[in-house]
Amino acid sequence: MLNYLSGLIRDQRGMSFFIVCVGMTALFGMTALVTDFGRIALARQRLVNAADSAAMAGARDLCFISDPLTRELAARQRAIDVAKANGAPEEGITVNIENSKVSVDAQQDVNLIMSRVFGITHRNVSAHAAATVEGIRSYQGIAPLSIKEQPLEFGQMVTLKYGAPDSPGNFGALALTGRGSRNYRYNLIYGFEEPVYLNDTVDTEPGNMNGPTDGIDERLSRCSDGCTYDNFRPGCPKIIVIPMHRDDLQGRDYITVTGFAAFFVDREATLSQSDEIKGYFVRMAAEGSPDPDNPIISLYGARLVE
C-alpha cells in the first residue's frame, strides 16, 4: 500500500512539473508576442506619421517654385528630409511625384527580441501616404483690403495704389468688423479673426482711411526674422492676404470674394508713400480649406488623399 502511494505521489509530481513547464512555455510565448508586437506597432505608427508629414511637406513645396524641374527635385528632397526627421530610415524612403500629388512609401525592418527564441528575428513594417495641393476656398486673417481679380506677377515688385478698387493695380478698404478707421487699422495690424469664404460678400469702406501706413507700420515691425519675399516663415506679418473680386463698385458697396492673393509687403518702399503698398505677390501654403474645384492662384492648401 505504501509503495502504491509513493508511486502515485511521484506520478503527480511528474505531472505537476510537466504542467509547470507547459505553462512557463506558454507564458514566455505570450510575453514574446506582446513585447515584439508592441515594438512592431510602435515602429509602424512612427512610419505612418513620417509618411503623412513627408507627403504634406513635399506637396506644399510643389507650388512654391516655378521651374518644373527644380520644383520636383525640391519637393522630393523636402519629403525625404521630413520623413527622416520623423524617424523613417533614409534607405527605406521612396518618393513619387505625379502632377500635383506626392506619394511617400516608408519601410523598416524591426529587430525582434523575445521572438528570437522561436526563430523569428525581424519583421518588415511599412506605411504609405499621398498628398496633393489645391486652391483654398477660405482663409482666416485677411487684411481689410481688396483688389480687382487680375493675373498676378510673382517675383516682381508691384505697387498697389489706394484708389478705386475696381481698377487693376488699385486696392480699396473693407469694413470687416464694422465701419471706421479704428476697425480698419485693427484689422490691418492683426488680420480679420473670422474665416472668409469664396463667394462671401464683404462691405467696402469708401471713406478716407488716411492711407495704408496708419496701421501697416506696426504690423510690419512685428517681423523679427528678417523675412524676404523669397524666404519667409509661415505666418510672417509682412504677408498680407487680400481678397479679390470682379465687381464694379460705386461708393459704399460690397464685394463678392472670388479668390485670395498673398502679398509680401516691402516695408521701406511702402512707408515712403502714404497711399501705396509696395511688395511682391507670393505663393504660400495656407491653413484654409483645400478644394479640388478651386484653381491655385496664390494661396494653396495640402491635404492627404491616401
C-alpha positions in Angstrom: 0.0 0.0 0.0 2.8 2.3 0.9 4.6 1.5 -2.3 1.4 2.3 -4.3 1.0 5.7 -2.6 4.7 6.6 -3.1 4.4 5.8 -6.8 1.2 7.9 -7.1 2.9 10.9 -5.4 5.8 10.6 -7.8 3.4 10.5 -10.8 1.6 13.6 -9.5 4.9 15.4 -9.1 5.9 14.5 -12.6 2.6 15.7 -14.0 2.9 18.9 -12.0 6.4 19.5 -13.3 5.1 18.9 -16.9 2.2 21.3 -16.4 4.5 24.0 -15.0 6.9 23.6 -18.0 4.0 23.9 -20.4 2.6 26.9 -18.6 6.0 28.6 -18.5 6.5 28.0 -22.2 3.1 29.5 -22.9 3.7 32.4 -20.7 7.1 33.1 -22.3 5.5 32.8 -25.7 2.8 35.3 -24.8 5.4 37.7 -23.3 7.4 37.4 -26.5 4.3 38.1 -28.6 3.2 41.1 -26.5 6.7 42.6 -26.3 7.5 42.3 -30.0 4.0 43.2 -31.1 4.4 46.4 -29.2 7.7 47.1 -31.0 6.1 46.4 -34.4 3.1 48.6 -33.6 5.3 51.5 -32.4 7.5 51.3 -35.5 4.6 51.2 -37.8 2.9 54.2 -36.2 6.2 56.1 -36.4 6.4 55.3 -40.2 2.7 56.4 -40.7 3.4 59.7 -39.1 6.6 60.1 -41.1 4.9 59.3 -44.4 2.0 61.6 -43.7 4.2 64.5 -42.7 6.6 64.0 -45.6 3.8 63.8 -48.2 2.2 67.0 -46.9 5.6 68.8 -46.8 6.5 67.7 -50.3 3.1 68.7 -51.7 3.4 72.2 -50.3 6.8 72.7 -51.9 5.3 71.8 -55.3 3.7 75.2 -55.7 6.5 77.3 -54.1 9.0 77.0 -57.0 8.1 78.0 -60.6 10.6 76.0 -62.5 9.2 72.4 -63.0 12.5 70.5 -62.7 13.7 72.4 -59.7 10.2 72.2 -58.1 10.1 68.4 -58.4 13.6 68.0 -57.1 13.0 70.3 -54.2 9.7 68.7 -53.3 11.3 65.2 -53.4 14.1 66.3 -51.1 11.8 68.0 -48.8 9.7 64.9 -48.4 12.8 62.8 -47.7 14.1 65.3 -45.1 10.8 65.4 -43.3 10.4 61.6 -43.3 13.9 61.2 -41.9 13.2 63.9 -39.2 10.2 61.9 -38.1 12.1 58.6 -37.7 11.9 56.9 -41.1 15.3 55.4 -42.2 16.6 57.0 -45.4 17.2 53.7 -47.2 13.5 52.8 -46.7 12.0 56.0 -48.1 10.6 56.2 -51.6 9.0 59.4 -53.1 7.0 59.5 -56.3 5.6 62.7 -57.8 2.8 62.9 -60.3 1.4 66.2 -61.3 0.3 67.8 -58.0 0.4 64.6 -56.0 3.3 63.5 -53.8 3.4 59.8 -52.7 5.6 58.6 -49.9 6.4 55.0 -49.0 8.4 54.2 -45.9 9.5 50.8 -44.7 11.8 49.5 -41.9 13.0 46.2 -40.6 12.1 45.9 -36.9 14.5 43.7 -34.9 12.6 41.4 -32.6 13.8 40.4 -29.1 11.7 37.7 -27.5 10.6 36.0 -30.7 14.2 35.0 -31.5 13.6 32.0 -29.3 11.1 30.8 -31.9 13.5 31.6 -34.8 11.8 34.9 -35.8 14.5 37.6 -35.9 12.8 40.6 -37.6 9.6 41.9 -39.2 9.2 44.4 -42.0 6.7 47.2 -41.5 5.7 49.8 -44.0 3.4 52.8 -44.4 2.1 54.8 -47.4 0.7 58.3 -47.8 -0.1 60.7 -50.6 -0.9 64.4 -50.5 -2.0 66.9 -53.2 -2.2 70.6 -53.4 -5.3 72.5 -54.3 -6.6 76.1 -54.2 -8.3 77.1 -51.0 -11.9 78.1 -50.5 -11.4 80.0 -47.2 -8.9 82.0 -45.3 -8.8 83.3 -41.7 -6.8 86.5 -41.2 -7.4 88.6 -44.4 -6.3 92.2 -44.5 -9.1 94.8 -44.8 -8.1 95.4 -48.4 -9.4 94.2 -51.8 -8.1 94.2 -55.3 -9.7 93.5 -58.7 -9.2 90.0 -59.9 -6.1 90.1 -62.2 -3.2 88.0 -63.3 -0.6 88.0 -60.6 3.1 88.7 -61.3 5.3 86.7 -59.0 8.9 87.8 -58.2 8.5 91.4 -59.4 7.8 94.4 -57.2 4.3 95.6 -57.5 2.8 98.9 -56.4 -0.8 98.8 -55.2 -2.3 102.3 -55.1 -5.1 103.3 -52.7 -7.9 104.3 -55.0 -10.9 102.9 -56.9 -10.7 99.2 -56.0 -12.4 98.2 -59.3 -9.4 99.3 -61.3 -6.4 96.9 -61.8 -3.4 98.0 -59.7 -5.6 99.7 -57.1 -6.7 98.5 -53.7 -9.7 99.5 -51.7 -10.6 99.3 -48.0 -13.0 96.8 -46.5 -15.2 97.1 -43.4 -14.7 93.7 -41.9 -15.7 94.3 -38.2 -17.6 97.5 -38.7 -17.0 100.8 -40.3 -14.5 103.4 -39.4 -10.8 103.9 -39.3 -10.3 102.3 -35.9 -11.7 99.0 -37.1 -9.8 99.3 -40.3 -6.5 99.9 -38.5 -7.1 97.0 -36.1 -7.7 94.5 -38.9 -4.8 95.8 -40.9 -2.5 95.1 -38.0 -3.9 91.7 -36.8 -6.0 90.4 -39.7 -9.7 89.6 -39.7 -10.3 87.0 -37.0 -13.1 85.2 -38.8 -12.7 82.9 -41.8 -13.8 84.4 -45.2 -15.0 82.0 -47.9 -15.2 82.2 -51.7 -18.5 83.9 -52.7 -18.8 85.6 -49.4 -19.9 89.3 -49.6 -17.9 91.9 -47.7 -18.8 95.5 -47.2 -16.4 98.2 -48.6 -15.1 101.2 -46.7 -15.1 104.1 -49.1 -14.1 106.7 -46.5 -10.6 108.2 -46.3 -8.6 105.7 -44.3 -5.6 108.0 -44.1 -3.5 105.8 -46.4 -2.3 102.3 -45.6 0.6 103.3 -43.4 -1.6 104.2 -40.4 -1.6 100.6 -39.2 0.7 98.7 -41.5 3.9 100.0 -39.9 3.0 98.4 -36.6 2.2 95.2 -38.4 5.5 95.1 -40.3 7.5 95.9 -37.3 6.4 92.6 -35.7 8.6 90.6 -38.1 11.8 89.7 -36.3 13.2 87.1 -38.6 14.4 89.3 -41.5 12.0 87.7 -43.9 12.2 88.4 -47.6 9.7 87.8 -50.4 11.6 84.7 -51.4 12.4 83.4 -47.9 9.8 83.9 -45.3 8.5 81.9 -42.4 4.8 80.8 -42.3 2.7 83.4 -40.5 5.2 86.3 -41.1 3.3 89.6 -40.5 4.9 91.0 -43.7 2.5 88.7 -45.6 -1.0 90.1 -46.1 -3.8 88.1 -47.7 -6.0 90.2 -49.9 -9.4 89.0 -51.2 -10.0 89.5 -54.9 -13.3 90.3 -56.7 -14.8 91.1 -60.1 -17.3 93.8 -59.1 -17.7 97.3 -60.4 -18.0 99.3 -57.3 -19.7 102.6 -56.6 -19.3 104.3 -53.2 -20.4 102.3 -50.2 -20.9 98.9 -51.7 -19.8 95.3 -51.2 -17.5 92.8 -53.0 -18.1 89.1 -53.7 -14.9 87.2 -52.9 -13.6 85.3 -55.9 -10.1 84.4 -54.7 -7.2 85.2 -52.3 -3.8 86.8 -53.1 -0.8 86.6 -50.7 1.3 89.8 -50.8 4.7 90.3 -49.2 4.9 94.0 -48.2 8.2 95.7 -48.7 8.4 97.9 -45.6 10.9 100.5 -46.7 9.3 101.1 -50.0 5.8 101.2 -48.6 6.4 103.6 -45.7 7.9 106.2 -48.1 4.4 106.7 -49.6 1.1 107.3 -47.8 -1.2 105.9 -50.5 0.7 103.0 -51.8 1.6 99.5 -50.7 4.7 98.0 -52.4 5.8 94.5 -52.4 5.5 91.1 -54.2 2.8 88.7 -54.8 3.9 85.3 -53.5 2.7 81.7 -53.5 2.1 80.4 -50.0 0.8 77.3 -48.3 -2.2 78.2 -46.1 -4.3 76.6 -43.4 -7.6 77.3 -45.3 -9.8 74.6 -46.7 -8.3 73.0 -49.8 -10.8 72.4 -52.6 -10.1 70.4 -55.8 -12.6 72.7 -57.7 -10.6 75.8 -57.0 -7.6 76.7 -59.1 -4.3 77.6 -57.4 -3.8 81.4 -57.7 -1.6 82.4 -54.9 -2.7 80.5 -51.8 -2.9 76.8 -51.7 -3.5 74.0 -49.2 -2.3 70.5 -49.0 -4.4 67.5 -47.9 -3.9 63.8 -47.6 -5.6 61.8 -50.3 -4.2 58.4 -49.5 
